[in-house]
């Protein structure tokens, strides 16, 4: 609604500023620099990412943001991105931004459901909305305003940073043909999807992206989910697990976020705020389009390398759906703030499913199999 309309206005203004800005190479401060340096209109920020540099699509969103802001400001506003582990571990980005050791973080809200379960709605929840539906809810449907109320508790303001699209179900070292066969499975999976897996009998671990391969290779876990073919190929999961399951029912459209320290945000000149918001929207668009383009070719390569692709059984999907519905209802019953977001999101999902389940679903069911 108002947020999206404002974004379009800001994108135009920032684009106009960019036409006059000099295009310069991106070179930020060293890690030893002070967290923020404000000299007149010069601003230097540090960005802590939850993702390794090797994942150029998801980490790349932070680079797109940084490069665009620098160009739009003529080099006056610089944001230097740091990969997971360079400033803080990948799962401590929210803490770093809240404490001010980084002015901005690039992460996923559902990594921090232990702090507030409602942060899952910033990213996605099991059997939730697709990328387009989630983005529509956030930017047009009022979701962003609700999520910002949660982040305000941490002194943080959030912005969209991209979406991977519906994810794969992940890599398994052994077959899982039914819900019963999840018993005892050691799997890396974050957020509410992890809680559902736990309820179905799996043993859940939460690991940052850069730590997963070693855990899978050494047998510390039996299975892992990450994103999809392009990233999964880069991380090499197919070298240690040949069974590739789908769909990722726990992540049908996960939104990534840029988290900004509110005190630092309030110090920014108005034009820099416009630049940042426009750049965040561009970064989000770039991430989604890159995944949509690159996943297709990567899937072909993985299949050519001998990967066996399997669809989760209807039995497992039904059990997971039931557990997911129960979990969300339980959380909503415990907390009024959570329920406020849940009720709003639920109506948006129902409306989106009705529309997307009409023309879009009919077209996909007919056309996609014909390839």
ABEGO torsion letter per residue (X at the ends): XAAAAAAAAAAAAAAAAAAABBBBBBBBBBAABBABBBBEABBBBBBBBABBAABAAAAAAAAAAAAAAAAAAGGABBBBBBBBGAABBAAAAAAAAAAGABABBBBBAAAAAAABAAAAAABBBBGBBBAAAAAAAAAAAGAAAAAAAAAAAAGBBBBBAEBAEBBBAEBBABBBABAAAABGBBBBBBEAAAAAAAAAGBBBBBBBAAAAAAAAAAGABABBBBBBAAAAAAAGAAAABABBBOBBAABABBBBBBBBBAAAAAABBAAAAAAAAAAAAAAAAAAAAAAAAAAAAAAAAAAAAGBBBBBBBAAAAAAAAAAAAAAAAAAAAABAAAAAAAAAAAAAAAAAAAAAABAAAAAAAAAAAAX
